[in-house]
Amino acid sequence: MSDTIGVKFSSLLEECRNDLFIISPFIGKSTASALAKHLERLDGFNCTIITRYYREDFISGVSSLYGLELLLNAGA
């Protein structure tokens, strides 16, 4: 995640308090990590993620199995 996008993403996460819905074909490790940390800090926060699960995305590195695991463990 580029610095500019990362700053904007973090800012938007801080504004979100109750429910978050993310629809993205790709879930990268740094984005997943930032979101998982946010989820772990808030009680009663609902996060739904819709993504695709294509082997080729993980092989090419545009999505991260580790990132998805972090999100699942954080309650997404």
All heavy atoms as a GROMACS GRO file, in nm:
protein
  589
    1MET      N    1   0.086  -0.117   0.000
    1MET     CA    2   0.000   0.000   0.000
    1MET      C    3   0.090   0.123   0.000
    1MET      O    4   0.181   0.133   0.081
    1MET     CB    5  -0.089  -0.005   0.125
    1MET     CG    6  -0.181   0.111   0.138
    1MET     SD    7  -0.311   0.100   0.263
    1MET     CE    8  -0.267  -0.025   0.377
    2SER      N    9   0.066   0.216  -0.091
    2SER     CA   10   0.147   0.336  -0.097
    2SER      C   11   0.120   0.422   0.026
    2SER      O   12   0.016   0.409   0.091
    2SER     CB   13   0.118   0.415  -0.225
    2SER     OG   14  -0.008   0.478  -0.215
    3ASP      N   15   0.214   0.510   0.059
    3ASP     CA   16   0.198   0.594   0.178
    3ASP      C   17   0.073   0.678   0.174
    3ASP      O   18   0.000   0.691   0.272
    3ASP     CB   19   0.321   0.683   0.196
    3ASP     CG   20   0.443   0.604   0.238
    3ASP    OD1   21   0.427   0.491   0.288
    3ASP    OD2   22   0.555   0.655   0.221
    4THR      N   23   0.043   0.738   0.059
    4THR     CA   24  -0.073   0.824   0.046
    4THR      C   25  -0.202   0.746   0.067
    4THR      O   26  -0.291   0.788   0.141
    4THR     CB   27  -0.077   0.892  -0.093
    4THR    OG1   28   0.046   0.960  -0.112
    4THR    CG2   29  -0.191   0.987  -0.105
    5ILE      N   30  -0.212   0.630   0.004
    5ILE     CA   31  -0.331   0.547   0.020
    5ILE      C   32  -0.339   0.494   0.162
    5ILE      O   33  -0.447   0.488   0.221
    5ILE     CB   34  -0.331   0.432  -0.082
    5ILE    CG1   35  -0.345   0.487  -0.223
    5ILE    CG2   36  -0.443   0.332  -0.053
    5ILE    CD1   37  -0.326   0.384  -0.332
    6GLY      N   38  -0.226   0.456   0.218
    6GLY     CA   39  -0.224   0.406   0.356
    6GLY      C   40  -0.271   0.508   0.456
    6GLY      O   41  -0.347   0.477   0.548
    7VAL      N   42  -0.230   0.633   0.439
    7VAL     CA   43  -0.273   0.740   0.529
    7VAL      C   44  -0.423   0.763   0.517
    7VAL      O   45  -0.493   0.776   0.617
    7VAL     CB   46  -0.194   0.871   0.500
    7VAL    CG1   47  -0.255   0.989   0.573
    7VAL    CG2   48  -0.048   0.854   0.537
    8LYS      N   49  -0.473   0.766   0.394
    8LYS     CA   50  -0.616   0.786   0.372
    8LYS      C   51  -0.697   0.669   0.430
    8LYS      O   52  -0.800   0.689   0.495
    8LYS     CB   53  -0.645   0.801   0.222
    8LYS     CG   54  -0.788   0.828   0.189
    8LYS     CD   55  -0.835   0.960   0.243
    8LYS     CE   56  -0.975   0.990   0.197
    8LYS     NZ   57  -1.028   1.112   0.256
    9PHE      N   58  -0.649   0.546   0.407
    9PHE     CA   59  -0.717   0.427   0.458
    9PHE      C   60  -0.722   0.431   0.611
    9PHE      O   61  -0.827   0.408   0.671
    9PHE     CB   62  -0.646   0.301   0.409
    9PHE     CG   63  -0.713   0.173   0.450
    9PHE    CD1   64  -0.835   0.136   0.396
    9PHE    CD2   65  -0.652   0.089   0.542
    9PHE    CE1   66  -0.896   0.018   0.433
    9PHE    CE2   67  -0.713  -0.030   0.580
    9PHE     CZ   68  -0.835  -0.065   0.525
   10SER      N   69  -0.612   0.464   0.674
   10SER     CA   70  -0.607   0.472   0.821
   10SER      C   71  -0.702   0.579   0.873
   10SER      O   72  -0.771   0.558   0.973
   10SER     CB   73  -0.465   0.500   0.868
   10SER     OG   74  -0.381   0.393   0.838
   11SER      N   75  -0.706   0.692   0.804
   11SER     CA   76  -0.795   0.801   0.844
   11SER      C   77  -0.942   0.757   0.835
   11SER      O   78  -1.022   0.784   0.924
   11SER     CB   79  -0.771   0.922   0.754
   11SER     OG   80  -0.865   1.022   0.777
   12LEU      N   81  -0.977   0.690   0.727
   12LEU     CA   82  -1.115   0.642   0.711
   12LEU      C   83  -1.150   0.537   0.816
   12LEU      O   84  -1.262   0.534   0.867
   12LEU     CB   85  -1.134   0.586   0.570
   12LEU     CG   86  -1.134   0.689   0.458
   12LEU    CD1   87  -1.132   0.619   0.322
   12LEU    CD2   88  -1.252   0.783   0.469
   13LEU      N   89  -1.055   0.450   0.849
   13LEU     CA   90  -1.080   0.350   0.953
   13LEU      C   91  -1.108   0.415   1.088
   13LEU      O   92  -1.195   0.370   1.162
   13LEU     CB   93  -0.961   0.254   0.965
   13LEU     CG   94  -0.952   0.141   0.866
   13LEU    CD1   95  -0.828   0.057   0.893
   13LEU    CD2   96  -1.075   0.054   0.868
   14GLU      N   97  -1.034   0.519   1.120
   14GLU     CA   98  -1.054   0.586   1.248
   14GLU      C   99  -1.193   0.649   1.258
   14GLU      O  100  -1.246   0.662   1.368
   14GLU     CB  101  -0.945   0.692   1.269
   14GLU     CG  102  -0.808   0.633   1.292
   14GLU     CD  103  -0.804   0.535   1.410
   14GLU    OE1  104  -0.865   0.562   1.515
   14GLU    OE2  105  -0.739   0.430   1.396
   15GLU      N  106  -1.251   0.688   1.146
   15GLU     CA  107  -1.384   0.746   1.146
   15GLU      C  108  -1.494   0.641   1.158
   15GLU      O  109  -1.606   0.672   1.196
   15GLU     CB  110  -1.406   0.827   1.018
   15GLU     CG  111  -1.319   0.949   1.006
   15GLU     CD  112  -1.336   1.020   0.875
   15GLU    OE1  113  -1.442   1.002   0.809
   15GLU    OE2  114  -1.245   1.094   0.837
   16CYS      N  115  -1.463   0.518   1.126
   16CYS     CA  116  -1.561   0.410   1.125
   16CYS      C  117  -1.572   0.348   1.265
   16CYS      O  118  -1.472   0.304   1.321
   16CYS     CB  119  -1.518   0.306   1.022
   16CYS     SG  120  -1.642   0.182   0.993
   17ARG      N  121  -1.694   0.344   1.318
   17ARG     CA  122  -1.714   0.297   1.455
   17ARG      C  123  -1.803   0.174   1.469
   17ARG      O  124  -1.794   0.104   1.568
   17ARG     CB  125  -1.773   0.408   1.541
   17ARG     CG  126  -1.681   0.526   1.556
   17ARG     CD  127  -1.570   0.492   1.653
   17ARG     NE  128  -1.480   0.604   1.663
   17ARG     CZ  129  -1.350   0.595   1.648
   17ARG    NH1  130  -1.295   0.479   1.623
   17ARG    NH2  131  -1.274   0.700   1.658
   18ASN      N  132  -1.894   0.149   1.374
   18ASN     CA  133  -1.991   0.041   1.394
   18ASN      C  134  -1.979  -0.070   1.291
   18ASN      O  135  -1.948  -0.183   1.326
   18ASN     CB  136  -2.134   0.098   1.390
   18ASN     CG  137  -2.157   0.194   1.502
   18ASN    OD1  138  -2.118   0.169   1.614
   18ASN    ND2  139  -2.219   0.307   1.472
   19ASP      N  140  -2.009  -0.039   1.168
   19ASP     CA  141  -2.012  -0.141   1.063
   19ASP      C  142  -1.924  -0.098   0.946
   19ASP      O  143  -1.920   0.019   0.910
   19ASP     CB  144  -2.154  -0.160   1.010
   19ASP     CG  145  -2.248  -0.208   1.118
   19ASP    OD1  146  -2.213  -0.304   1.188
   19ASP    OD2  147  -2.357  -0.149   1.131
   20LEU      N  148  -1.857  -0.197   0.890
   20LEU     CA  149  -1.771  -0.171   0.774
   20LEU      C  150  -1.793  -0.284   0.674
   20LEU      O  151  -1.787  -0.402   0.710
   20LEU     CB  152  -1.624  -0.167   0.816
   20LEU     CG  153  -1.521  -0.148   0.707
   20LEU    CD1  154  -1.538  -0.011   0.640
   20LEU    CD2  155  -1.381  -0.161   0.764
   21PHE      N  156  -1.820  -0.246   0.551
   21PHE     CA  157  -1.836  -0.342   0.442
   21PHE      C  158  -1.729  -0.311   0.338
   21PHE      O  159  -1.721  -0.197   0.291
   21PHE     CB  160  -1.975  -0.331   0.378
   21PHE     CG  161  -2.086  -0.367   0.472
   21PHE    CD1  162  -2.145  -0.270   0.550
   21PHE    CD2  163  -2.129  -0.498   0.483
   21PHE    CE1  164  -2.248  -0.302   0.638
   21PHE    CE2  165  -2.232  -0.530   0.570
   21PHE     CZ  166  -2.291  -0.433   0.648
   22ILE      N  167  -1.650  -0.410   0.304
   22ILE     CA  168  -1.545  -0.393   0.203
   22ILE      C  169  -1.569  -0.495   0.093
   22ILE      O  170  -1.583  -0.615   0.120
   22ILE     CB  171  -1.405  -0.412   0.263
   22ILE    CG1  172  -1.376  -0.304   0.367
   22ILE    CG2  173  -1.299  -0.413   0.154
   22ILE    CD1  174  -1.245  -0.320   0.438
   23ILE      N  175  -1.573  -0.446  -0.029
   23ILE     CA  176  -1.582  -0.533  -0.146
   23ILE      C  177  -1.459  -0.505  -0.230
   23ILE      O  178  -1.441  -0.394  -0.279
   23ILE     CB  179  -1.711  -0.506  -0.226
   23ILE    CG1  180  -1.834  -0.530  -0.138
   23ILE    CG2  181  -1.714  -0.595  -0.352
   23ILE    CD1  182  -1.963  -0.487  -0.202
   24SER      N  183  -1.374  -0.604  -0.242
   24SER     CA  184  -1.249  -0.587  -0.316
   24SER      C  185  -1.204  -0.722  -0.372
   24SER      O  186  -1.207  -0.822  -0.300
   24SER     CB  187  -1.140  -0.532  -0.224
   24SER     OG  188  -1.017  -0.524  -0.293
   25PRO      N  189  -1.160  -0.724  -0.497
   25PRO     CA  190  -1.112  -0.851  -0.551
   25PRO      C  191  -0.979  -0.894  -0.491
   25PRO      O  192  -0.945  -1.011  -0.493
   25PRO     CB  193  -1.099  -0.824  -0.701
   25PRO     CG  194  -1.079  -0.677  -0.710
   25PRO     CD  195  -1.156  -0.618  -0.597
   26PHE      N  196  -0.907  -0.797  -0.433
   26PHE     CA  197  -0.775  -0.827  -0.378
   26PHE      C  198  -0.766  -0.778  -0.234
   26PHE      O  199  -0.815  -0.670  -0.202
   26PHE     CB  200  -0.664  -0.760  -0.460
   26PHE     CG  201  -0.680  -0.778  -0.608
   26PHE    CD1  202  -0.711  -0.673  -0.690
   26PHE    CD2  203  -0.666  -0.904  -0.665
   26PHE    CE1  204  -0.726  -0.688  -0.827
   26PHE    CE2  205  -0.681  -0.923  -0.801
   26PHE     CZ  206  -0.711  -0.815  -0.882
   27ILE      N  207  -0.702  -0.856  -0.150
   27ILE     CA  208  -0.676  -0.818  -0.011
   27ILE      C  209  -0.527  -0.841   0.014
   27ILE      O  210  -0.482  -0.954   0.028
   27ILE     CB  211  -0.758  -0.901   0.090
   27ILE    CG1  212  -0.908  -0.888   0.062
   27ILE    CG2  213  -0.725  -0.859   0.233
   27ILE    CD1  214  -0.969  -0.753   0.092
   28GLY      N  215  -0.452  -0.733   0.018
   28GLY     CA  216  -0.308  -0.741   0.040
   28GLY      C  217  -0.272  -0.750   0.187
   28GLY      O  218  -0.354  -0.720   0.275
   29LYS      N  219  -0.151  -0.788   0.215
   29LYS     CA  220  -0.105  -0.810   0.352
   29LYS      C  221  -0.106  -0.681   0.435
   29LYS      O  222  -0.154  -0.681   0.548
   29LYS     CB  223   0.036  -0.869   0.350
   29LYS     CG  224   0.093  -0.899   0.485
   29LYS     CD  225   0.232  -0.958   0.473
   29LYS     CE  226   0.296  -0.974   0.607
   29LYS     NZ  227   0.434  -1.024   0.594
   30SER      N  228  -0.057  -0.570   0.382
   30SER     CA  229  -0.049  -0.447   0.461
   30SER      C  230  -0.188  -0.390   0.489
   30SER      O  231  -0.215  -0.344   0.601
   30SER     CB  232   0.041  -0.344   0.394
   30SER     OG  233  -0.010  -0.307   0.268
   31THR      N  234  -0.276  -0.395   0.393
   31THR     CA  235  -0.413  -0.348   0.414
   31THR      C  236  -0.484  -0.437   0.516
   31THR      O  237  -0.551  -0.388   0.607
   31THR     CB  238  -0.492  -0.348   0.282
   31THR    OG1  239  -0.423  -0.266   0.188
   31THR    CG2  240  -0.633  -0.299   0.301
   32ALA      N  241  -0.469  -0.567   0.501
   32ALA     CA  242  -0.532  -0.661   0.595
   32ALA      C  243  -0.478  -0.642   0.736
   32ALA      O  244  -0.554  -0.645   0.833
   32ALA     CB  245  -0.507  -0.804   0.548
   33SER      N  246  -0.350  -0.620   0.748
   33SER     CA  247  -0.289  -0.599   0.879
   33SER      C  248  -0.344  -0.474   0.946
   33SER      O  249  -0.379  -0.476   1.065
   33SER     CB  250  -0.137  -0.590   0.865
   33SER     OG  251  -0.077  -0.568   0.990
   34ALA      N  252  -0.354  -0.364   0.872
   34ALA     CA  253  -0.408  -0.239   0.928
   34ALA      C  254  -0.552  -0.258   0.972
   34ALA      O  255  -0.593  -0.212   1.080
   34ALA     CB  256  -0.396  -0.127   0.826
   35LEU      N  257  -0.630  -0.324   0.890
   35LEU     CA  258  -0.770  -0.347   0.923
   35LEU      C  259  -0.785  -0.440   1.042
   35LEU      O  260  -0.867  -0.416   1.132
   35LEU     CB  261  -0.844  -0.403   0.802
   35LEU     CG  262  -0.992  -0.431   0.818
   35LEU    CD1  263  -1.067  -0.309   0.869
   35LEU    CD2  264  -1.050  -0.479   0.686
   36ALA      N  265  -0.705  -0.545   1.048
   36ALA     CA  266  -0.711  -0.639   1.161
   36ALA      C  267  -0.678  -0.568   1.292
   36ALA      O  268  -0.744  -0.592   1.394
   36ALA     CB  269  -0.616  -0.756   1.138
   37LYS      N  270  -0.579  -0.481   1.292
   37LYS     CA  271  -0.544  -0.406   1.414
   37LYS      C  272  -0.661  -0.318   1.458
   37LYS      O  273  -0.690  -0.308   1.577
   37LYS     CB  274  -0.419  -0.321   1.391
   37LYS     CG  275  -0.293  -0.403   1.383
   37LYS     CD  276  -0.173  -0.316   1.352
   37LYS     CE  277  -0.051  -0.403   1.331
   37LYS     NZ  278   0.066  -0.327   1.288
   38HIS      N  279  -0.728  -0.257   1.363
   38HIS     CA  280  -0.843  -0.173   1.394
   38HIS      C  281  -0.956  -0.258   1.454
   38HIS      O  282  -1.018  -0.219   1.553
   38HIS     CB  283  -0.891  -0.101   1.268
   38HIS     CG  284  -1.001  -0.004   1.292
   38HIS    ND1  285  -0.981   0.117   1.355
   38HIS    CD2  286  -1.133  -0.009   1.262
   38HIS    CE1  287  -1.096   0.181   1.363
   38HIS    NE2  288  -1.190   0.108   1.306
   39LEU      N  289  -0.981  -0.373   1.396
   39LEU     CA  290  -1.087  -0.462   1.445
   39LEU      C  291  -1.059  -0.509   1.588
   39LEU      O  292  -1.151  -0.521   1.669
   39LEU     CB  293  -1.102  -0.583   1.354
   39LEU     CG  294  -1.156  -0.557   1.214
   39LEU    CD1  295  -1.148  -0.684   1.131
   39LEU    CD2  296  -1.298  -0.506   1.222
   40GLU      N  297  -0.934  -0.536   1.617
   40GLU     CA  298  -0.898  -0.586   1.750
   40GLU      C  299  -0.913  -0.479   1.858
   40GLU      O  300  -0.932  -0.511   1.975
   40GLU     CB  301  -0.756  -0.641   1.748
   40GLU     CG  302  -0.746  -0.769   1.666
   40GLU     CD  303  -0.603  -0.812   1.638
   40GLU    OE1  304  -0.509  -0.733   1.664
   40GLU    OE2  305  -0.586  -0.924   1.588
   41ARG      N  306  -0.908  -0.352   1.820
   41ARG     CA  307  -0.918  -0.242   1.917
   41ARG      C  308  -1.062  -0.208   1.955
   41ARG      O  309  -1.086  -0.150   2.060
   41ARG     CB  310  -0.852  -0.115   1.861
   41ARG     CG  311  -0.704  -0.117   1.860
   41ARG     CD  312  -0.644   0.022   1.840
   41ARG     NE  313  -0.718   0.109   1.751
   41ARG     CZ  314  -0.684   0.136   1.625
   41ARG    NH1  315  -0.577   0.081   1.573
   41ARG    NH2  316  -0.757   0.218   1.552
   42LEU      N  317  -1.157  -0.240   1.869
   42LEU     CA  318  -1.295  -0.198   1.891
   42LEU      C  319  -1.386  -0.315   1.926
   42LEU      O  320  -1.384  -0.418   1.859
   42LEU     CB  321  -1.350  -0.129   1.766
   42LEU     CG  322  -1.279  -0.001   1.722
   42LEU    CD1  323  -1.335   0.047   1.591
   42LEU    CD2  324  -1.291   0.106   1.829
   43ASP      N  325  -1.466  -0.298   2.031
   43ASP     CA  326  -1.568  -0.397   2.066
   43ASP      C  327  -1.696  -0.365   1.991
   43ASP      O  328  -1.731  -0.248   1.973
   43ASP     CB  329  -1.595  -0.396   2.216
   43ASP     CG  330  -1.482  -0.456   2.296
   43ASP    OD1  331  -1.412  -0.544   2.242
   43ASP    OD2  332  -1.463  -0.414   2.413
   44GLY      N  333  -1.767  -0.466   1.947
   44GLY     CA  334  -1.894  -0.446   1.882
   44GLY      C  335  -1.884  -0.392   1.740
   44GLY      O  336  -1.982  -0.344   1.685
   45PHE      N  337  -1.768  -0.401   1.681
   45PHE     CA  338  -1.746  -0.353   1.546
   45PHE      C  339  -1.768  -0.468   1.449
   45PHE      O  340  -1.710  -0.575   1.463
   45PHE     CB  341  -1.602  -0.302   1.533
   45PHE     CG  342  -1.571  -0.234   1.404
   45PHE    CD1  343  -1.603  -0.101   1.385
   45PHE    CD2  344  -1.510  -0.303   1.300
   45PHE    CE1  345  -1.573  -0.037   1.266
   45PHE    CE2  346  -1.481  -0.241   1.181
   45PHE     CZ  347  -1.513  -0.107   1.164
   46ASN      N  348  -1.856  -0.448   1.352
   46ASN     CA  349  -1.888  -0.552   1.254
   46ASN      C  350  -1.817  -0.523   1.123
   46ASN      O  351  -1.830  -0.414   1.069
   46ASN     CB  352  -2.038  -0.559   1.230
   46ASN     CG  353  -2.114  -0.597   1.355
   46ASN    OD1  354  -2.079  -0.692   1.421
   46ASN    ND2  355  -2.215  -0.520   1.388
   47CYS      N  356  -1.745  -0.620   1.073
   47CYS     CA  357  -1.674  -0.604   0.947
   47CYS      C  358  -1.705  -0.721   0.855
   47CYS      O  359  -1.685  -0.836   0.891
   47CYS     CB  360  -1.523  -0.596   0.971
   47CYS     SG  361  -1.426  -0.577   0.821
   48THR      N  362  -1.755  -0.687   0.737
   48THR     CA  363  -1.784  -0.787   0.636
   48THR      C  364  -1.696  -0.760   0.515
   48THR      O  365  -1.691  -0.646   0.467
   48THR     CB  366  -1.933  -0.782   0.594
   48THR    OG1  367  -2.013  -0.802   0.711
   48THR    CG2  368  -1.964  -0.886   0.489
   49ILE      N  369  -1.628  -0.862   0.469
   49ILE     CA  370  -1.541  -0.848   0.353
   49ILE      C  371  -1.587  -0.946   0.246
   49ILE      O  372  -1.604  -1.065   0.272
   49ILE     CB  373  -1.394  -0.876   0.390
   49ILE    CG1  374  -1.348  -0.776   0.494
   49ILE    CG2  375  -1.306  -0.871   0.265
   49ILE    CD1  376  -1.211  -0.804   0.550
   50ILE      N  377  -1.606  -0.894   0.127
   50ILE     CA  378  -1.638  -0.978   0.013
   50ILE      C  379  -1.519  -0.969  -0.082
   50ILE      O  380  -1.481  -0.861  -0.124
   50ILE     CB  381  -1.767  -0.931  -0.057
   50ILE    CG1  382  -1.885  -0.941   0.040
   50ILE    CG2  383  -1.792  -1.013  -0.184
   50ILE    CD1  384  -2.013  -0.880  -0.012
   51THR      N  385  -1.460  -1.083  -0.110
   51THR     CA  386  -1.344  -1.088  -0.198
   51THR      C  387  -1.349  -1.216  -0.279
   51THR      O  388  -1.435  -1.301  -0.258
   51THR     CB  389  -1.212  -1.077  -0.118
   51THR    OG1  390  -1.104  -1.058  -0.206
   51THR    CG2  391  -1.189  -1.201  -0.032
   52ARG      N  392  -1.260  -1.228  -0.370
   52ARG     CA  393  -1.252  -1.354  -0.445
   52ARG      C  394  -1.134  -1.435  -0.392
   52ARG      O  395  -1.045  -1.382  -0.326
   52ARG     CB  396  -1.239  -1.328  -0.594
   52ARG     CG  397  -1.113  -1.257  -0.635
   52ARG     CD  398  -1.118  -1.225  -0.782
   52ARG     NE  399  -0.988  -1.185  -0.830
   52ARG     CZ  400  -0.964  -1.148  -0.953
   52ARG    NH1  401  -1.062  -1.147  -1.042
   52ARG    NH2  402  -0.844  -1.113  -0.992
   53TYR      N  403  -1.138  -1.562  -0.419
   53TYR     CA  404  -1.037  -1.654  -0.366
   53TYR      C  405  -0.980  -1.733  -0.482
   53TYR      O  406  -1.014  -1.850  -0.503
   53TYR     CB  407  -1.104  -1.745  -0.262
   53TYR     CG  408  -1.008  -1.816  -0.171
   53TYR    CD1  409  -0.958  -1.754  -0.059
   53TYR    CD2  410  -0.968  -1.946  -0.200
   53TYR    CE1  411  -0.871  -1.820   0.026
   53TYR    CE2  412  -0.881  -2.013  -0.116
   53TYR     CZ  413  -0.832  -1.950  -0.004
   53TYR     OH  414  -0.745  -2.015   0.080
   54TYR      N  415  -0.897  -1.666  -0.560
   54TYR     CA  416  -0.834  -1.730  -0.675
   54TYR      C  417  -0.688  -1.761  -0.645
   54TYR      O  418  -0.612  -1.673  -0.600
   54TYR     CB  419  -0.838  -1.640  -0.799
   54TYR     CG  420  -0.975  -1.620  -0.859
   54TYR    CD1  421  -1.000  -1.510  -0.939
   54TYR    CD2  422  -1.080  -1.708  -0.837
   54TYR    CE1  423  -1.125  -1.489  -0.995
   54TYR    CE2  424  -1.204  -1.688  -0.893
   54TYR     CZ  425  -1.226  -1.579  -0.972
   54TYR     OH  426  -1.349  -1.558  -1.026
   55ARG      N  427  -0.652  -1.882  -0.671
   55ARG     CA  428  -0.514  -1.926  -0.646
   55ARG      C  429  -0.413  -1.835  -0.714
   55ARG      O  430  -0.310  -1.799  -0.656
   55ARG     CB  431  -0.499  -2.070  -0.696
   55ARG     CG  432  -0.360  -2.128  -0.679
   55ARG     CD  433  -0.358  -2.271  -0.727
   55ARG     NE  434  -0.402  -2.282  -0.865
   55ARG     CZ  435  -0.326  -2.324  -0.964
   55ARG    NH1  436  -0.205  -2.364  -0.942
   55ARG    NH2  437  -0.374  -2.331  -1.087
   56GLU      N  438  -0.443  -1.793  -0.836
   56GLU     CA  439  -0.351  -1.709  -0.912
   56GLU      C  440  -0.325  -1.574  -0.843
   56GLU      O  441  -0.215  -1.519  -0.853
   56GLU     CB  442  -0.404  -1.685  -1.054
   56GLU     CG  443  -0.409  -1.809  -1.140
   56GLU     CD  444  -0.530  -1.899  -1.112
   56GLU    OE1  445  -0.625  -1.854  -1.043
   56GLU    OE2  446  -0.529  -2.014  -1.156
   57ASP      N  447  -0.425  -1.521  -0.772
   57ASP     CA  448  -0.407  -1.395  -0.700
   57ASP      C  449  -0.306  -1.409  -0.588
   57ASP      O  450  -0.227  -1.318  -0.561
   57ASP     CB  451  -0.540  -1.346  -0.642
   57ASP     CG  452  -0.639  -1.305  -0.749
   57ASP    OD1  453  -0.598  -1.284  -0.865
   57ASP    OD2  454  -0.759  -1.294  -0.716
   58PHE      N  455  -0.307  -1.524  -0.522
   58PHE     CA  456  -0.212  -1.547  -0.412
   58PHE      C  457  -0.072  -1.576  -0.466
   58PHE      O  458   0.027  -1.530  -0.411
   58PHE     CB  459  -0.262  -1.661  -0.323
   58PHE     CG  460  -0.396  -1.631  -0.262
   58PHE    CD1  461  -0.509  -1.696  -0.305
   58PHE    CD2  462  -0.410  -1.534  -0.164
   58PHE    CE1  463  -0.633  -1.667  -0.252
   58PHE    CE2  464  -0.533  -1.503  -0.110
   58PHE     CZ  465  -0.646  -1.570  -0.154
   59ILE      N  466  -0.066  -1.650  -0.575
   59ILE     CA  467   0.063  -1.681  -0.637
   59ILE      C  468   0.130  -1.553  -0.686
   59ILE      O  469   0.251  -1.534  -0.667
   59ILE     CB  470   0.046  -1.782  -0.752
   59ILE    CG1  471   0.006  -1.918  -0.695
   59ILE    CG2  472   0.174  -1.794  -0.835
   59ILE    CD1  473  -0.038  -2.019  -0.799
   60SER      N  474   0.053  -1.464  -0.749
   60SER     CA  475   0.110  -1.340  -0.803
   60SER      C  476   0.133  -1.234  -0.695
   60SER      O  477   0.200  -1.135  -0.720
   60SER     CB  478   0.022  -1.284  -0.913
   60SER     OG  479  -0.102  -1.241  -0.859
   61GLY      N  480   0.078  -1.254  -0.576
   61GLY     CA  481   0.101  -1.162  -0.465
   61GLY      C  482   0.003  -1.046  -0.454
   61GLY      O  483   0.022  -0.958  -0.370
   62VAL      N  484  -0.101  -1.042  -0.536
   62VAL     CA  485  -0.198  -0.932  -0.526
   62VAL      C  486  -0.295  -0.953  -0.409
   62VAL      O  487  -0.357  -0.858  -0.363
   62VAL     CB  488  -0.275  -0.908  -0.658
   62VAL    CG1  489  -0.182  -0.863  -0.767
   62VAL    CG2  490  -0.353  -1.030  -0.700
   63SER      N  491  -0.306  -1.075  -0.362
   63SER     CA  492  -0.381  -1.106  -0.241
   63SER      C  493  -0.292  -1.189  -0.150
   63SER      O  494  -0.198  -1.253  -0.196
   63SER     CB  495  -0.509  -1.183  -0.272
   63SER     OG  496  -0.606  -1.098  -0.327
   64SER      N  497  -0.326  -1.187  -0.021
   64SER     CA  498  -0.241  -1.253   0.077
   64SER      C  499  -0.322  -1.349   0.164
   64SER      O  500  -0.417  -1.308   0.231
   64SER     CB  501  -0.175  -1.147   0.166
   64SER     OG  502  -0.115  -1.205   0.279
   65LEU      N  503  -0.283  -1.476   0.163
   65LEU     CA  504  -0.346  -1.573   0.253
   65LEU      C  505  -0.321  -1.534   0.399
   65LEU      O  506  -0.410  -1.545   0.483
   65LEU     CB  507  -0.292  -1.713   0.227
   65LEU     CG  508  -0.348  -1.785   0.105
   65LEU    CD1  509  -0.274  -1.916   0.082
   65LEU    CD2  510  -0.496  -1.810   0.119
   66TYR      N  511  -0.200  -1.488   0.428
   66TYR     CA  512  -0.167  -1.444   0.563
   66TYR      C  513  -0.259  -1.329   0.604
   66TYR      O  514  -0.309  -1.325   0.715
   66TYR     CB  515  -0.021  -1.402   0.571
   66TYR     CG  516   0.018  -1.346   0.704
   66TYR    CD1  517   0.031  -1.429   0.816
   66TYR    CD2  518   0.041  -1.210   0.720
   66TYR    CE1  519   0.066  -1.377   0.939
   66TYR    CE2  520   0.075  -1.158   0.843
   66TYR     CZ  521   0.087  -1.241   0.951
   66TYR     OH  522   0.121  -1.190   1.075
   67GLY      N  523  -0.283  -1.234   0.511
   67GLY     CA  524  -0.372  -1.121   0.540
   67GLY      C  525  -0.514  -1.167   0.568
   67GLY      O  526  -0.578  -1.118   0.662
   68LEU      N  527  -0.564  -1.260   0.490
   68LEU     CA  528  -0.698  -1.313   0.514
   68LEU      C  529  -0.707  -1.384   0.649
   68LEU      O  530  -0.806  -1.372   0.720
   68LEU     CB  531  -0.740  -1.408   0.401
   68LEU     CG  532  -0.764  -1.343   0.265
   68LEU    CD1  533  -0.797  -1.451   0.161
   68LEU    CD2  534  -0.875  -1.240   0.272
   69GLU      N  535  -0.602  -1.455   0.684
   69GLU     CA  536  -0.598  -1.522   0.815
   69GLU      C  537  -0.601  -1.419   0.928
   69GLU      O  538  -0.672  -1.437   1.028
   69GLU     CB  539  -0.474  -1.610   0.825
   69GLU     CG  540  -0.467  -1.688   0.954
   69GLU     CD  541  -0.346  -1.780   0.959
   69GLU    OE1  542  -0.252  -1.763   0.879
   69GLU    OE2  543  -0.345  -1.866   1.047
   70LEU      N  544  -0.524  -1.310   0.914
   70LEU     CA  545  -0.526  -1.204   1.015
   70LEU      C  546  -0.668  -1.150   1.032
   70LEU      O  547  -0.714  -1.129   1.145
   70LEU     CB  548  -0.434  -1.089   0.973
   70LEU     CG  549  -0.285  -1.108   0.987
   70LEU    CD1  550  -0.211  -0.988   0.927
   70LEU    CD2  551  -0.246  -1.126   1.131
   71LEU      N  552  -0.735  -1.126   0.920
   71LEU     CA  553  -0.870  -1.071   0.925
   71LEU      C  554  -0.969  -1.168   0.990
   71LEU      O  555  -1.053  -1.128   1.071
   71LEU     CB  556  -0.916  -1.032   0.786
   71LEU     CG  557  -0.846  -0.910   0.727
   71LEU    CD1  558  -0.874  -0.897   0.579
   71LEU    CD2  559  -0.886  -0.784   0.802
   72LEU      N  560  -0.959  -1.294   0.955
   72LEU     CA  561  -1.048  -1.394   1.016
   72LEU      C  562  -1.025  -1.401   1.167
   72LEU      O  563  -1.121  -1.405   1.244
   72LEU     CB  564  -1.026  -1.531   0.952
   72LEU     CG  565  -1.084  -1.548   0.814
   72LEU    CD1  566  -1.039  -1.681   0.754
   72LEU    CD2  567  -1.236  -1.540   0.818
   73ASN      N  568  -0.900  -1.401   1.209
   73ASN     CA  569  -0.868  -1.409   1.351
   73ASN      C  570  -0.912  -1.284   1.427
   73ASN      O  571  -0.938  -1.289   1.546
   73ASN     CB  572  -0.719  -1.433   1.372
   73ASN     CG  573  -0.678  -1.572   1.331
   73ASN    OD1  574  -0.758  -1.664   1.327
   73ASN    ND2  575  -0.551  -1.589   1.296
   74ALA      N  576  -0.920  -1.170   1.356
   74ALA     CA  577  -0.963  -1.044   1.418
   74ALA      C  578  -1.114  -1.030   1.421
   74ALA      O  579  -1.167  -0.935   1.476
   74ALA     CB  580  -0.900  -0.927   1.344
   75GLY      N  581  -1.185  -1.123   1.356
   75GLY     CA  582  -1.330  -1.122   1.361
   75GLY      C  583  -1.401  -1.074   1.236
   75GLY      O  584  -1.523  -1.055   1.238
   76ALA      N  585  -1.329  -1.054   1.128
   76ALA     CA  586  -1.394  -1.012   1.003
   76ALA      C  587  -1.468  -1.129   0.944
   76ALA      O  588  -1.434  -1.244   0.968
   76ALA     CB  589  -1.291  -0.959   0.905
   0.00000   0.00000   0.00000
